[in-house]
Amino acid sequence: MKIITSYISIFCLITILSFGIGCDNATKKTKRQFISIGTAPIGGAFHPVGNAIADVVARNIKDKDWNVTAEGTKGTQDNIRLLVSEEREIEFALANAAISYFAVHGEGDWETEHPIRSVMTLAPNVGLFVTPKSSGIKSIADLKGKRVVVGPAGAGFEYFLKPILAEHGVTYQDFTPVNGRYSDAVDYLATGSSAAAFMGGAIPTPAVTQVSSSQDIIFIPLEESAKKTLFEKYPFFNPITIPAEVYKRVLTEPFNTMNVGSMHLITAVDTDEDMVYHFTKTLYTHGAEVAKAHGAGKAINEKNAARDVGTPFHPGAIRFYKEIGIWQE
């Protein structure tokens, strides 16, 4: 035992003389970091995509002792509040870019500017207003006086639905808003308890496929002039064309609609820059692995990952995007 102790003492002395550090620091292990990603309730895209991101980063991060996990939350609005809370329960989160935009600017029901930053832009949220052919609804204006499913209560869909409706001369007061998940919307349309429903997400959206398999439906078109104005006003809106083969039971030709706010990865403004840099680098480098788990991973590419959707990017993410030459000032 004395011999072993002597060897340790000699090693420490050499370490101190050579590097100017103490023995405790020379043998100190890196403290493990626990990193949580906020997602959403089971049923939407956020939950599986968040789990895929956590798994991919955890398996591929180099030189970092990170324990990366995905946490179920109530969705975008909950995630934003969790990121900026004093408790800091999560380090990253998935969010809808439209809701993030209003939160970071302190507009809508957000009373203050919430200090969040983008990390990576992911898959578009393709918006569709769906109605049975028998409803007689041909335009957004025809929604007046009807019962319309506008998404789950508290999900924040109004942040992108209200601007869209407003450009068509329609407000929430002009119809009866019905809250419900997409699965509920399918039932409401089938039973006639609602005349139309908003459905959004990556295409093909399972709920749209499901409702079109049980009855004849149409997609309510958006006015070209309204779309043009919305694209000019809000950076999170942009045009999307759905190929006819995606919804063969509904379309005979491509259908022009909108991205109503991409899924994107966000963090707090004061999250450590080095952490965000390495997280972004690992996720981007191994994006193909995310795509194997969920189609949204295909959006992790040079044309989309650093795309501006209205929320400023975090310096750690910018550092990586500049490094690989895809950042545009």
Buried (B, 14 or more C-beta within 10 A) or exposed (E): EEEEEEEEEEEBEEBBEEEEEEBEEBEEEEEEEEBBBBBBBEBBBBBBBBBBBBBBBBEEBEEBEBEBBBBBBBBBBBBBBBBBEEEEBBBBBBBBBBBBBBBBEEEBEBEEEBBBBBBBBBBBBBBBBBBBEEBEBEEBBBBBEBBBBBBBEEBBBBBBBBBBBBBBEBEBEBBBBBEBBBEBBBBBBBEEEBBBBBBBBBBBBBBBBBBBEEEEBBBBBBBEEBBEBBBEEBBBBBBBEBEEEBBEEBBEEEBBBBBBBBBBBBBBBEBBBEBBBBBBBBBBBBBEBBBEBBBBBBBBEEEBBBBEBBBEBBEBBBBBBEEEEBBEE
